[in-house]
Amino acid sequence: TRRRNLPDQTTFSDTVAPIAIRDGFRAAISQAVETFGATAPNPSVGCALLDAEGRVLTVGVHPRAGQPHAEAMALAQARAAGVLDQARVALVTLEPCNHTGRTPPCSEALRNSPVREVWIGAADPNPQASGGAARLREEPGAKRVVMLADRPDMADLARDCRALLAPFASRVVRRRPWISVKQALDEHGSMVPPPGQKTFTSPDSLVLAHRLRRATDAIITGIGTVLADRPRFTVRHVPDHEGRKPRLLVVCDRHGRLPADWVAEMTENGFEVLTSSDLLSVPALLAERGANWAMIEAGPALLASVAEAGLWDDWLTIHKTAGADRIDLKSRDESPLRLLRENACSLES
């Protein structure tokens, strides 16, 4: 006989309709995307709670390291709103943790809730925290657990959850952050703005570029860019995360030419400035400091070295055109940058 609350995993939800599962996951993913850049070294995670009719009761996200995880936030929000007793299905973008760190295990919080089903968008790649799905299935009080990876009809949502997890998974599994390159080219293929201008892209492209800045934990640039432009690298076209820890800024500088006054200015603007004489050592340097996602904003020389070394995970190119800018995104895996702006994504092997 099959154990109580453990129906065949190939059946659909015993509680709510497929469209409700989809809508709930979209809400959880969408809100978690907004936490990119605030949670490192933890991942960005969302959790939606549904009632028996499939209505979204609340969506919780993990706001930053040391704060409650998404599942705990969703349960607390539902309790505060007086609807926790109505919760029947939890949709979580990442497998609930099964260990006690700075916060209690989310697997236990869900086991002790009225939730009957838990849908999981992606398995936890961190061995220390994994095992939540198995714990949820344990008797007594077992929950029905469904992994999106086992649902071909939900493959698009599973891809989105993998993209959401990609920066954290990169640091945990590969010991290096996810690295995005952002490059803007004018109609002639040049990266150099017209005299007297800092940029030539459209307002929409600037918003996308600054959303990417906000989402990343570190910026990598070259000494040539610093000496030529004295860039600020601040988030200006969208609100930055309030109270966030200093963003890491690595300058590739082989000959010690970094201006001290620029370093002081950047430090005052909320950056921790580091230097490296070896581009290939930068990913490990950033991973050691807990960076999940890094962005390269640099000139042609450094970008050529990045391309030659294959030191990128996705590459965003903004092409200035007579009409709206054209956005190209190449990625070697499911790209978190795609979630910032849905776009056709060509996978590179």
N, C-alpha and C positions, 0 to 999 in steps of 0.2 A: 504493500500500500504506500501511496505517496504521502510524505509528511505534510502536516497541516500548513497552509499558507505558502506551499511551494508548488504551484501549478506548473504545467509544461511551459518552458521559457519561450517556445515558439508561438504560443497563443498571444493574442493582443491583451491590452489592459482589461482586467476584469471589472474595472471601475469606471473609466471615462473613455470617451470617443477618441479616435486617432487625431482628429483635428485639434482637440484640446491638448494632447501631448505636444503636437507641433507648436501650437501657439505659446504654450508654457515654456518650452525650450527656447523659442525665439526671444521671449521676454527675458529669460535668465541670461542668455548669451549677450543680448543687446546691452543690458545693464552692466554685465561683467566687463565688456569691452571698455566701458568708460573708466574702469579702475586700472587699466594698463598704465604702468609708470608709478603707481602708488603702493603696490603690494610687495615688491621685491624685499627679501629673497623668496617670498611666497608667491604662488600663482594667482592669477585673476580667476575667480570662480563665482558662478551664480547659482542660485537655488530658487525654484518656483514651487509653491505649495498650491495644490488644486483641491477643490472640494469634490464631493461625489458626483456633481453635475459637470465637472470639468472647468469650472470657473477658477481663475487665478485669485487666490486669497491674498498672496503677498509674494514679493520677490526680494530675496536677500542677497547681498554681495559681501565679499570679504573686503573691507575698506583699506586695510594696511596691516603689516606685520604686527603681531601683538594684540590685535583686535579680534573679536569673534569671527569664526569662519562663516561662510555663506549660509550653511544649514542652520547654525545657531542663530544667525541674524534673522533668517526667515521665520524660524520658530518663535523667537522673541517678539518679532513684529506681529505675528499672528496672535500671540498671547496678549500683547498690548491692545490689539484691536478687538479682542474678545471673540476671535473666530478660530482659535487653535483647535477646539473640539470638532470643527468641521473638516479639518485637513485629512485627506485620504491618500493623496499621491504627492510624492516629492520628486521633482525633476532636478537633478544636480549635474552640472557640466563636468565635474571631476569626482571620481570615487571618494566617498566620505573617508576622512582619515580615521585610523584605528589606533592612534597612540596619543599619549598625553605629552604635549609640549608646553608652549605658553598658554594653550587653551585645551580644554578637555576634548576627548574623541567625539567627532561628529556622528560616528556610527552608533555610539551609545545614546546620543541625544535623539536620533531618529528612532532607535529601538524603544525609547521611553516615551514616544509621541503617539498620537492617534493614527499616524500615517500607516497605511497598509501596503503600499507599493512604493518602491524606490527605483527610478529610472536613472541610469548613470551614463553620462556622455562619453567619458574616457576613463581608462584605468589609470591609477596613480603610478607614475614612473619612479617615485621615491620609495625604495624598499622600507625605509623607516616608518612611513605613514601608510603603506598599502595594507590590504587585508580587510578594508571596510566592507566590501561586498560579501565576503565570506562571513564576516561577523553578523551582518544583517540577516543572513540566511539561517543562522543558528537558532535551534530551539533551546529553551522555550521563548515564545514571543517572536518567532521568525517573521520576516517581511518578505513579500514577493520582490525579487530583484531582477531587473531587465537591463542588459548592457546594450547601448545603441549599436555597438560593433556587431552584435548578433542579429540586427534588424536590417536586412537589405533595403526595406522600404523607408528606412530612416537614415540612409547613407549620407544624405546632404547635411543633416544635423550632426551626425558623427564627425564629418569633415570639419564643420564649424567648431565643434568642441575641441578637436585636435589642433585647429588653428589657434584657438584661444589658449590652449595649453602649451603651444610650441615654444615660447620663450623660456618658460620654467623647465620644460622637458629637456631643452637644449642644454641648459646649465647643469641639470642633475645627471643626465645621461652622458653628454659629450664633454662635460666640464668646460664649457664655453658658452657665452650668451648667444642668442639668436642675433645675427648681424644683418641689418638692413642698410642698403646704400640708397641715398636720395640724390638724384642728379637732375638738373634742369638744363635744357638745351633750347637755344633760340631757333629761328627759322633756318639758320645756316649751320646748325649743329655746334654752335659755340656756347661755352659756359660763362662767358664774360658779359656782364650787363653793360648797357650803354653808358657812356660817360655821365657821371653824376647820379647814377641809379644803383641801388643795391640788388634789385631783382627785375625780371622782365615777365614773370608769370602772372596769371590772372588772379583775382581775389579768391576764387574757389580753390585754385591750386595752392595759394598761400595758406588757406585754412587747412587743407589736407597736410601740407608740410608741417604746420605747427601742431596739428593733432598727433602726427608722428613723433615730433619732439616731446610732447607731453607724455606719450605712451612709453617712451624709452627711458631706461635707467642710466644710460651713458651715451656720450657723443665722442666720436673719434674724428680727429682732424689732423691736418699737416701743418708744419711750421710755416710753409709758404703761404697758406691761407691766412694764418694769424698775422704774419708780417704785412701782407698785401691789404687785408680788409679789416683787421682788428674786429672780427665778428663778435656779436653778443651771445648768440645761441640761446637766447631766452624765448619763452613761450609768450607770444604776443597776440596772435589772432584768435585764440580761444583761451578760456580761463585755465590757468594751471591748477594742479592739485594743491589744495590748501594745506599748509603745514608739512609738506613733503620734505624728506631728508635731502641733503645736497645731492644734486645730479652729478655724476662723475663725468669728467671731461679729460680725455687723453689726447695729448699733442705729440705726434710723431716728430721728434727733433733729434737728429743725430749729432749736432754740433753745438748744443747748448745756447741757442739763439733766442730762446723764449723771453720776451720782455717782462721784467718783474712788475712793472706797473699794470700791464694787461692781466697778469695773474692775480694781482691784488683786486683789480676791478671785477674779474670773474668770480673770485671768492666772495666778494661783497654781494654779487648778484645770485648767490646760491649754488655755486659749483665747487666741487673738490677737484682741483686741477692736478693732473698727473702727467708725467712725460715718459716717453719710451724711445729708445734708439733702435728698437727692433719691432717692426710691424707685426711679425708673426708671434711675438710674445704677448701682444695686447689682449687677445681673447682670454687667455688663462689669467692674466692680471685682473681683468674685470670679473671673471667668474669667482675668483677668490674673494672679491669684495661684494659678492651677492648680486651682481647685475644679471638680470634675466634677458634683457633686450638692449642692444646697442645700435646706434645709428652712425653711419659714416657720412659726414658732410665735409667734403674736401675738394681740392682742385684736381686737374687732369693727371698730374704726376702720381699722386697717391692713389687715385682711383685705378690707374693703370697697374700699379703694384698689387692692389687688392684683387683686380681681375686676374692677373697673372698667377697669383697665389691661390685663387679660388676661395678667397676669404670672405665669402658673402653667402647669405641664405636666401634673401630676396633682394631684388634690384628694381627700385622705382625710378622711372624716367619720365619727367614732365617735358613734353615737347610743346614749345610755343608755336601756335599756328595763327592764321588770320582770323579764325573763329575761336571756338572754345579750345583750350589746351587739350592735347591728347595725352592720356595717361597710359603708360605701359608698365606692366608688372611681371617680372620673371621671378619664379620661385622654385627652389629645389624640394619643397615639401609644402604642406598646407600652411599658407602664409597668414600670420596674425595681421599683417598690414592690409590684407584683403578685407578683414572685418572692419577696418577703419573707413574703408570706402569700397563697397562691393564693385568688383571689376573683373574682367576676363583675366585669367591667370594662366600663363603658359609654364608648364612644369619643365625644368631642366634636369637632366639626369646627371 
